Amino acid sequence: MVTQVFFDADGHGRAVFELMRVENRPGKYLVRRTFSYRDPQHPEWVFVVPQNQDTFVTDLASVPPLLTWLVPKDGTHTPAAILHDSLLNEAHQDGSGKPVTGQIADHVFRNALRYLGVPFVRSWMMWSAVSLRTLVSKGQRLRWWWIFLIAAVSLVFGAGGIIQMLDLVDAPIWDLELPWMGDRPIWQELLNATLAVLAVGAASLVLWGRWWQLGLVAALALPVIAFPLLVCALAYLGYLLVEGGLFLILRGRPAGPDAELAPVPPPRVKALDAMQS
């Protein structure tokens, strides 16, 4: 039975995660204290991270800005994110001495998330995100097929989720009623919408083949996050328009009395952050 998963590199005690921000590269970190990871599902898989403290750089969780409301870049999942970055960017081997592939790295990432106590749904969504990236990366067979399939699924389930949400709240901008929604009690519309997603999702699984788990997660997650993602995107676009407009307006204003003073250069950040698990 595996008693230690993340542990100190010398084999004694729990892991301590020490990160140092990389100067002039916002969001990038060096790992200043080596740690080890033993996969709970494959005890023979033991990885030491990083293999080179001077060259390995991590950005923690690679989350698009519009999705940080759902998965923050830093949190309970941080050790798993650092481990995943190392498995992808450094020369690791599995228990049999074979190079770690992207698929193995994604599998280890999911196991690490479970061990760290990341909620079930979030851990599967995070795993699906990195696995989708693995599918479309260079060196994969059927790369263009996967790109097309992922784009089609995102469009169908994402747009479908937004349309169903608009129909659910009877938004005035939406005149066409979906047959399974109609003028019904809200609980029945929610039930019908869920059944519709499950039915279409189940039918689409055949397209994913052995990656059916990815298809299932996409079918369930996209309709749920599509509407709040659209709201966040519109709000962010509005902010950029206001910010850009104010910049153009204020740029032409006369300079203040202190305009001749030299601007203060930004500080050179070199801080050591310690996280323990």
C-alpha positions as CSV (number, residue, x, y, z in Angstrom):
1,M,0.0,0.0,0.0
2,V,1.4,3.4,-1.0
3,T,1.7,5.7,2.0
4,Q,3.5,8.6,0.4
5,V,2.7,10.1,-3.0
6,F,4.3,13.5,-2.9
7,F,7.4,13.3,-0.7
8,D,10.8,14.9,-0.3
9,A,13.4,14.0,-2.9
10,D,15.7,12.4,-0.3
11,G,12.9,10.0,0.6
12,H,12.2,11.4,4.1
13,G,9.2,13.4,5.0
14,R,6.5,15.1,3.0
15,A,7.3,17.3,0.0
16,V,7.9,21.0,0.3
17,F,7.3,23.1,-2.8
18,E,9.5,26.2,-3.1
19,L,9.0,28.4,-6.2
20,M,10.9,31.5,-7.4
21,R,9.4,33.9,-9.8
22,V,11.4,34.3,-13.0
23,E,12.4,37.9,-13.6
24,N,10.7,39.6,-16.5
25,R,8.5,36.6,-17.2
26,P,5.2,37.1,-15.4
27,G,3.5,33.8,-14.3
28,K,6.7,31.7,-14.8
29,Y,8.4,30.0,-11.9
30,L,11.6,28.0,-11.1
31,V,11.2,25.1,-8.7
32,R,13.9,25.6,-6.1
33,R,13.4,22.5,-4.0
34,T,13.3,19.0,-5.7
35,F,10.4,16.7,-4.7
36,S,9.4,13.2,-5.7
37,Y,6.1,11.7,-6.8
38,R,5.0,8.0,-6.6
39,D,1.9,7.3,-8.6
40,P,-0.7,5.7,-6.3
41,Q,-2.1,3.6,-9.1
42,H,1.4,2.5,-10.4
43,P,3.7,2.4,-7.4
44,E,6.7,1.6,-9.7
45,W,6.3,5.0,-11.3
46,V,8.5,7.4,-9.3
47,F,9.3,10.8,-10.7
48,V,11.8,13.4,-9.4
49,V,10.8,17.0,-10.2
50,P,12.5,19.0,-11.5
51,Q,15.4,17.1,-13.1
52,N,17.2,20.4,-13.6
53,Q,16.4,23.3,-11.3
54,D,18.2,25.8,-13.5
55,T,16.3,25.2,-16.7
56,F,12.9,23.8,-15.8
57,V,10.2,26.5,-15.7
58,T,6.5,26.1,-14.9
59,D,3.5,28.3,-15.3
60,L,1.5,26.3,-12.7
61,A,-1.9,25.5,-14.2
62,S,-2.2,26.6,-17.8
63,V,-5.7,28.1,-17.5
64,P,-7.1,30.6,-20.1
65,P,-8.0,34.0,-18.3
66,L,-11.7,33.5,-19.1
67,L,-11.8,30.2,-17.2
68,T,-9.9,31.2,-14.0
69,W,-13.3,31.6,-12.3
70,L,-13.7,27.9,-12.6
71,V,-10.1,26.7,-12.2
72,P,-7.6,29.2,-10.7
73,K,-4.0,29.0,-11.8
74,D,-2.8,28.3,-8.2
75,G,-4.6,26.2,-5.6
76,T,-4.9,22.6,-4.3
77,H,-4.0,21.3,-7.8
78,T,-0.6,23.2,-8.0
79,P,1.7,20.3,-7.1
80,A,0.0,18.2,-9.8
81,A,0.3,21.0,-12.3
82,I,4.1,21.3,-11.6
83,L,4.5,17.6,-11.9
84,H,2.6,17.6,-15.3
85,D,4.7,20.4,-16.7
86,S,7.9,18.4,-15.8
87,L,6.6,15.2,-17.3
88,L,5.9,17.0,-20.5
89,N,9.1,19.1,-20.7
90,E,11.8,16.9,-19.1
91,A,13.1,13.5,-20.0
92,H,11.2,11.2,-17.6
93,Q,10.8,7.5,-17.8
94,D,8.1,5.2,-16.4
95,G,8.6,2.2,-14.3
96,S,9.6,0.0,-17.2
97,G,12.3,2.5,-18.4
98,K,10.2,3.8,-21.4
99,P,9.9,7.5,-22.0
100,V,6.9,9.2,-20.5
101,T,4.4,10.1,-23.3
102,G,1.8,12.8,-23.2
103,Q,-0.9,10.3,-22.5
104,I,1.0,8.9,-19.5
105,A,1.7,12.4,-18.2
106,D,-2.0,13.2,-18.4
107,H,-2.9,10.0,-16.6
108,V,-0.4,10.7,-13.8
109,F,-1.8,14.2,-13.6
110,R,-5.3,12.9,-13.0
111,N,-4.1,10.5,-10.3
112,A,-2.2,13.3,-8.6
113,L,-5.3,15.5,-8.6
114,R,-7.4,12.8,-7.0
115,Y,-4.7,12.3,-4.3
116,L,-4.6,16.1,-3.6
117,G,-8.3,16.2,-3.0
118,V,-9.3,18.2,-6.0
119,P,-13.1,17.8,-6.4
120,F,-14.2,15.0,-8.6
121,V,-15.9,17.0,-11.4
122,R,-13.1,19.6,-11.5
123,S,-10.3,17.0,-11.6
124,W,-12.0,15.3,-14.6
125,M,-12.4,18.6,-16.4
126,M,-8.8,19.5,-15.8
127,W,-7.7,16.1,-17.1
128,S,-9.9,16.4,-20.2
129,A,-8.4,19.8,-20.9
130,V,-4.8,18.5,-20.9
131,S,-5.8,15.4,-22.7
132,L,-7.4,17.4,-25.5
133,R,-4.2,19.3,-25.9
134,T,-2.3,16.0,-26.1
135,L,-4.6,14.8,-28.9
136,V,-4.0,17.7,-31.1
137,S,-0.2,18.1,-30.5
138,K,2.3,17.3,-33.1
139,G,3.3,13.7,-33.5
140,Q,-0.3,12.3,-32.9
141,R,-2.0,10.3,-35.6
142,L,-5.3,11.7,-36.9
143,R,-4.3,15.1,-35.7
144,W,-6.5,17.0,-38.0
145,W,-9.4,14.7,-37.3
146,W,-9.1,15.4,-33.6
147,I,-8.9,19.2,-34.3
148,F,-12.1,19.0,-36.4
149,L,-13.9,16.8,-33.8
150,I,-13.0,18.9,-30.9
151,A,-14.1,22.1,-32.7
152,A,-17.3,20.5,-33.8
153,V,-18.1,19.2,-30.3
154,S,-17.3,22.6,-28.7
155,L,-19.6,24.3,-31.2
156,V,-22.5,21.9,-30.9
157,F,-22.4,21.5,-27.1
158,G,-21.2,25.0,-26.3
159,A,-23.8,26.7,-28.5
160,G,-26.4,24.2,-27.5
161,G,-25.8,25.0,-23.8
162,I,-26.2,28.8,-24.5
163,I,-29.3,28.4,-26.5
164,Q,-30.9,26.1,-23.9
165,M,-30.1,28.5,-21.2
166,L,-31.7,31.4,-23.1
167,D,-34.7,29.3,-23.8
168,L,-34.9,28.3,-20.1
169,V,-35.1,31.9,-18.9
170,D,-37.3,32.9,-21.9
171,A,-34.9,35.5,-23.0
172,P,-36.6,38.0,-25.4
173,I,-33.7,37.8,-27.8
174,W,-34.6,34.2,-28.4
175,D,-37.9,33.7,-30.3
176,L,-37.6,30.1,-31.5
177,E,-38.5,27.6,-28.8
178,L,-36.7,24.3,-28.7
179,P,-39.1,21.4,-29.1
180,W,-38.0,19.7,-25.9
181,M,-38.2,23.0,-23.9
182,G,-41.4,24.9,-25.0
183,D,-43.7,26.4,-22.5
184,R,-43.3,24.0,-19.6
185,P,-42.5,24.3,-15.9
186,I,-38.9,25.2,-15.3
187,W,-38.1,21.9,-13.6
188,Q,-39.4,20.0,-16.6
189,E,-37.4,22.2,-19.0
190,L,-34.3,21.5,-16.9
191,L,-34.9,17.8,-17.0
192,N,-35.6,17.8,-20.7
193,A,-32.4,19.8,-21.4
194,T,-30.4,17.4,-19.3
195,L,-31.9,14.4,-21.1
196,A,-31.2,16.0,-24.5
197,V,-27.5,16.6,-23.6
198,L,-27.1,13.0,-22.4
199,A,-28.8,11.6,-25.5
200,V,-26.6,13.7,-28.0
201,G,-23.5,13.1,-25.8
202,A,-24.1,9.3,-25.8
203,A,-24.6,9.3,-29.6
204,S,-21.3,11.2,-30.1
205,L,-19.2,8.8,-28.0
206,V,-18.7,6.5,-31.0
207,L,-16.7,9.3,-32.7
208,W,-14.2,9.4,-29.9
209,G,-13.3,5.7,-29.9
210,R,-11.0,4.7,-27.0
211,W,-11.1,8.4,-25.9
212,W,-14.8,8.1,-25.1
213,Q,-14.1,9.4,-21.6
214,L,-13.0,12.7,-23.1
215,G,-16.2,12.8,-25.2
216,L,-18.3,12.2,-22.1
217,V,-16.7,14.9,-20.1
218,A,-17.0,17.4,-23.0
219,A,-20.7,16.5,-23.5
220,L,-21.5,17.1,-19.8
221,A,-19.2,20.1,-19.1
222,L,-19.6,22.3,-22.1
223,P,-23.3,22.9,-21.8
224,V,-22.8,23.9,-18.2
225,I,-19.9,26.3,-18.6
226,A,-20.8,27.7,-22.0
227,F,-23.2,30.4,-20.7
228,P,-21.1,31.7,-17.8
229,L,-18.1,31.7,-20.2
230,L,-20.1,33.8,-22.7
231,V,-21.0,36.2,-19.9
232,C,-17.4,36.5,-18.8
233,A,-16.2,37.0,-22.4
234,L,-18.8,39.8,-23.0
235,A,-17.9,41.5,-19.7
236,Y,-14.2,41.3,-20.5
237,L,-14.8,42.7,-24.0
238,G,-16.7,45.6,-22.5
239,Y,-13.9,46.3,-20.1
240,L,-11.4,46.4,-23.0
241,L,-13.6,48.8,-24.9
242,V,-13.9,51.1,-21.9
243,E,-10.2,50.9,-21.1
244,G,-9.2,51.5,-24.7
245,G,-11.6,54.4,-25.0
246,L,-10.3,56.1,-21.9
247,F,-6.8,55.6,-23.0
248,L,-7.4,57.4,-26.3
249,I,-9.2,60.2,-24.5
250,L,-6.7,60.8,-21.7
251,R,-3.7,60.4,-24.0
252,G,-4.5,63.8,-25.5
253,R,-4.8,65.6,-22.2
254,P,-2.1,68.2,-21.2
255,A,0.7,66.8,-19.1
256,G,0.6,67.4,-15.3
257,P,3.2,69.5,-13.4
258,D,5.3,66.4,-12.6
259,A,5.5,65.3,-16.2
260,E,9.2,66.2,-16.4
261,L,10.0,63.7,-13.8
262,A,11.4,60.4,-15.0
263,P,9.0,57.5,-14.6
264,V,9.7,55.0,-11.9
265,P,10.9,51.7,-13.4
266,P,8.9,48.6,-12.3
267,P,10.5,46.5,-9.5
268,R,12.5,43.5,-10.3
269,V,10.6,40.7,-8.7
270,K,12.7,37.9,-7.2
271,A,10.7,36.5,-4.4
272,L,10.7,33.0,-2.9
273,D,7.3,31.5,-2.3
274,A,6.9,28.3,-0.2
275,M,4.0,26.0,-0.3
276,Q,3.6,22.9,1.7
277,S,1.3,20.0,1.2
